[in-house]
Amino acid sequence: MPKATFYTHVSNPAAFTCRLAARAIRGGGRVLVWSDSAAAVSALDRDLWQFDPESFIPHEIWANHAPMPSETPLLLASGYDLPTLPAEATVLNLSPDFWNQAPQAPARVLEIVGANFEELEEARNRFRAYRQSGFEIEHFNMAGKA
């Protein structure tokens, strides 16, 4: 059963995204960070290079119409058409997209949500959609933590 994990009330989404991506790849899987904006992907690429001077987070920007790189644990991509991913993939979703509507649902979706009303409302809609599609749901309130 696929799983969607929501992290809400995140005070610094950029830093939290870097920490969560690093933690996700340490788990041994491949992670796709998905955005609806190429500019956001470029900013995240820059943030990952500057995130922790003591350790490098191996990543690359993937043009999702190209073959998926097989060696890089963290891929950054954007677009309007959700790509087909390996079944065991983890997606860190930075877009308003519903990954339950992907050609093949990933094993895990990580959702980072700020504290403003619009972000929370969009997250509630994705939460309901994932639940109705049979995803197992987790929620972590990060208020005061991240």
Contacts in CASP RR format, 6 or more apart in sequence:
PFRMAT RR
TARGET T0000
AUTHOR 0000-0000-0000
METHOD contacts of the structure
MODEL  1
MPKATFYTHVSNPAAFTCRLAARAIRGGGRVLVWSDSAAAVSALDRDLWQ
FDPESFIPHEIWANHAPMPSETPLLLASGYDLPTLPAEATVLNLSPDFWN
QAPQAPARVLEIVGANFEELEEARNRFRAYRQSGFEIEHFNMAGKA
1 134 0 8 1.000
1 135 0 8 1.000
1 136 0 8 1.000
2 100 0 8 1.000
2 105 0 8 1.000
2 106 0 8 1.000
2 107 0 8 1.000
2 108 0 8 1.000
2 109 0 8 1.000
2 134 0 8 1.000
2 135 0 8 1.000
2 136 0 8 1.000
3 107 0 8 1.000
3 108 0 8 1.000
3 109 0 8 1.000
3 135 0 8 1.000
3 136 0 8 1.000
3 137 0 8 1.000
3 138 0 8 1.000
4 99 0 8 1.000
4 108 0 8 1.000
4 109 0 8 1.000
4 110 0 8 1.000
4 111 0 8 1.000
4 126 0 8 1.000
4 127 0 8 1.000
4 130 0 8 1.000
4 135 0 8 1.000
4 136 0 8 1.000
4 137 0 8 1.000
4 138 0 8 1.000
5 108 0 8 1.000
5 109 0 8 1.000
5 110 0 8 1.000
5 111 0 8 1.000
5 137 0 8 1.000
5 138 0 8 1.000
5 139 0 8 1.000
5 140 0 8 1.000
6 111 0 8 1.000
6 113 0 8 1.000
6 123 0 8 1.000
6 127 0 8 1.000
6 137 0 8 1.000
6 138 0 8 1.000
6 139 0 8 1.000
6 140 0 8 1.000
7 16 0 8 1.000
7 20 0 8 1.000
7 110 0 8 1.000
7 111 0 8 1.000
7 112 0 8 1.000
7 113 0 8 1.000
7 140 0 8 1.000
7 142 0 8 1.000
7 146 0 8 1.000
8 113 0 8 1.000
8 114 0 8 1.000
8 115 0 8 1.000
8 120 0 8 1.000
8 123 0 8 1.000
8 139 0 8 1.000
8 140 0 8 1.000
8 141 0 8 1.000
8 142 0 8 1.000
8 143 0 8 1.000
9 113 0 8 1.000
9 114 0 8 1.000
9 115 0 8 1.000
9 141 0 8 1.000
9 142 0 8 1.000
9 143 0 8 1.000
9 144 0 8 1.000
10 16 0 8 1.000
10 112 0 8 1.000
10 113 0 8 1.000
10 114 0 8 1.000
10 115 0 8 1.000
10 142 0 8 1.000
10 146 0 8 1.000
11 114 0 8 1.000
11 115 0 8 1.000
11 142 0 8 1.000
11 143 0 8 1.000
11 144 0 8 1.000
11 146 0 8 1.000
12 146 0 8 1.000
13 112 0 8 1.000
13 114 0 8 1.000
14 43 0 8 1.000
14 44 0 8 1.000
14 47 0 8 1.000
15 47 0 8 1.000
15 51 0 8 1.000
15 146 0 8 1.000
16 112 0 8 1.000
16 142 0 8 1.000
16 146 0 8 1.000
17 33 0 8 1.000
17 44 0 8 1.000
17 47 0 8 1.000
17 92 0 8 1.000
17 94 0 8 1.000
17 112 0 8 1.000
18 44 0 8 1.000
18 47 0 8 1.000
18 48 0 8 1.000
18 51 0 8 1.000
18 52 0 8 1.000
18 57 0 8 1.000
19 51 0 8 1.000
19 146 0 8 1.000
20 92 0 8 1.000
20 110 0 8 1.000
20 112 0 8 1.000
21 31 0 8 1.000
21 33 0 8 1.000
21 48 0 8 1.000
21 57 0 8 1.000
21 59 0 8 1.000
21 74 0 8 1.000
21 92 0 8 1.000
22 51 0 8 1.000
22 52 0 8 1.000
22 55 0 8 1.000
22 57 0 8 1.000
24 31 0 8 1.000
24 74 0 8 1.000
24 90 0 8 1.000
24 92 0 8 1.000
24 110 0 8 1.000
25 31 0 8 1.000
25 57 0 8 1.000
25 58 0 8 1.000
25 73 0 8 1.000
25 74 0 8 1.000
28 73 0 8 1.000
29 73 0 8 1.000
29 88 0 8 1.000
29 90 0 8 1.000
30 73 0 8 1.000
30 74 0 8 1.000
30 75 0 8 1.000
30 86 0 8 1.000
30 88 0 8 1.000
30 89 0 8 1.000
30 90 0 8 1.000
31 73 0 8 1.000
31 74 0 8 1.000
31 75 0 8 1.000
31 89 0 8 1.000
31 90 0 8 1.000
31 91 0 8 1.000
31 92 0 8 1.000
32 62 0 8 1.000
32 75 0 8 1.000
32 76 0 8 1.000
32 77 0 8 1.000
32 83 0 8 1.000
32 85 0 8 1.000
32 89 0 8 1.000
32 90 0 8 1.000
32 91 0 8 1.000
32 92 0 8 1.000
32 106 0 8 1.000
33 41 0 8 1.000
33 44 0 8 1.000
33 74 0 8 1.000
33 75 0 8 1.000
33 76 0 8 1.000
33 77 0 8 1.000
33 91 0 8 1.000
33 92 0 8 1.000
33 94 0 8 1.000
34 77 0 8 1.000
34 78 0 8 1.000
34 79 0 8 1.000
34 82 0 8 1.000
34 91 0 8 1.000
34 92 0 8 1.000
34 93 0 8 1.000
34 94 0 8 1.000
34 95 0 8 1.000
34 97 0 8 1.000
34 99 0 8 1.000
35 41 0 8 1.000
35 44 0 8 1.000
35 76 0 8 1.000
35 77 0 8 1.000
35 78 0 8 1.000
35 79 0 8 1.000
35 94 0 8 1.000
35 95 0 8 1.000
36 78 0 8 1.000
36 79 0 8 1.000
36 80 0 8 1.000
36 94 0 8 1.000
36 95 0 8 1.000
36 96 0 8 1.000
36 97 0 8 1.000
37 78 0 8 1.000
37 95 0 8 1.000
38 78 0 8 1.000
38 79 0 8 1.000
40 78 0 8 1.000
40 94 0 8 1.000
41 61 0 8 1.000
41 76 0 8 1.000
41 77 0 8 1.000
41 78 0 8 1.000
42 61 0 8 1.000
44 76 0 8 1.000
44 94 0 8 1.000
45 59 0 8 1.000
45 61 0 8 1.000
45 76 0 8 1.000
48 57 0 8 1.000
48 59 0 8 1.000
48 74 0 8 1.000
51 57 0 8 1.000
57 74 0 8 1.000
58 72 0 8 1.000
58 73 0 8 1.000
58 74 0 8 1.000
59 72 0 8 1.000
59 73 0 8 1.000
59 74 0 8 1.000
59 75 0 8 1.000
59 76 0 8 1.000
60 69 0 8 1.000
60 72 0 8 1.000
60 74 0 8 1.000
60 75 0 8 1.000
60 76 0 8 1.000
61 75 0 8 1.000
61 76 0 8 1.000
61 77 0 8 1.000
62 68 0 8 1.000
62 69 0 8 1.000
62 75 0 8 1.000
62 76 0 8 1.000
62 77 0 8 1.000
63 77 0 8 1.000
64 77 0 8 1.000
64 79 0 8 1.000
64 81 0 8 1.000
64 83 0 8 1.000
68 75 0 8 1.000
68 83 0 8 1.000
68 85 0 8 1.000
68 86 0 8 1.000
69 75 0 8 1.000
77 83 0 8 1.000
78 95 0 8 1.000
79 95 0 8 1.000
82 97 0 8 1.000
82 99 0 8 1.000
82 101 0 8 1.000
82 102 0 8 1.000
82 103 0 8 1.000
83 102 0 8 1.000
83 103 0 8 1.000
84 102 0 8 1.000
84 103 0 8 1.000
84 104 0 8 1.000
85 91 0 8 1.000
85 102 0 8 1.000
85 104 0 8 1.000
85 106 0 8 1.000
87 104 0 8 1.000
87 106 0 8 1.000
87 107 0 8 1.000
88 107 0 8 1.000
89 106 0 8 1.000
89 107 0 8 1.000
89 108 0 8 1.000
90 106 0 8 1.000
90 107 0 8 1.000
90 108 0 8 1.000
90 109 0 8 1.000
90 110 0 8 1.000
91 99 0 8 1.000
91 106 0 8 1.000
91 108 0 8 1.000
91 109 0 8 1.000
91 110 0 8 1.000
92 110 0 8 1.000
92 112 0 8 1.000
93 99 0 8 1.000
93 109 0 8 1.000
93 110 0 8 1.000
93 111 0 8 1.000
93 112 0 8 1.000
93 126 0 8 1.000
94 112 0 8 1.000
96 122 0 8 1.000
96 126 0 8 1.000
98 126 0 8 1.000
98 129 0 8 1.000
98 130 0 8 1.000
99 105 0 8 1.000
99 106 0 8 1.000
99 109 0 8 1.000
99 130 0 8 1.000
100 129 0 8 1.000
100 130 0 8 1.000
100 132 0 8 1.000
100 133 0 8 1.000
100 134 0 8 1.000
100 135 0 8 1.000
101 129 0 8 1.000
105 133 0 8 1.000
105 135 0 8 1.000
109 130 0 8 1.000
109 135 0 8 1.000
111 123 0 8 1.000
111 126 0 8 1.000
113 119 0 8 1.000
113 120 0 8 1.000
113 122 0 8 1.000
113 123 0 8 1.000
114 120 0 8 1.000
115 143 0 8 1.000
127 137 0 8 1.000
127 139 0 8 1.000
130 137 0 8 1.000
131 137 0 8 1.000
END
